[in-house]
């Protein structure tokens, strides 16, 4: 199978595979992602849900919903974050950090109006989300 990437939680109890090409990659600066990831920015890779498979440890995955926009999943053994479903977008975010073989090529910063870590990398900085994802589509300066 071409374009197969394997990932796992922090302890390895949960293992996943993604296939094909991501629908998008970038950085999210929203407070929700920052608080969840315990970092100033979250690197995301978005996939069509049928291209994301849990191949081991599904019984160790737990889900938390702070909002209806994100089904955040983590390992109950180690607390390692694995992925988040975005039902309104019909996409699954597999955190870039757990896919070591994926050549991470970010294309955008989303929710940049909330940033606490300005990044001057020349990529588009969306105030919130692209219009096709329910946002304003507004680009703001670095």
Protein Blocks (a to p, Z undefined) as FASTA:
>chain_A
ZZiacdddfkomaccddehjdfbdcddfbfklmmmnopabdcdddddfklpccfehklmp
ccddfbfkbccdddfklopafbdcdfknopacddfklmmkbccddfbdehklmpcbdcde
hpacdfkbcfklopnopacdZZ
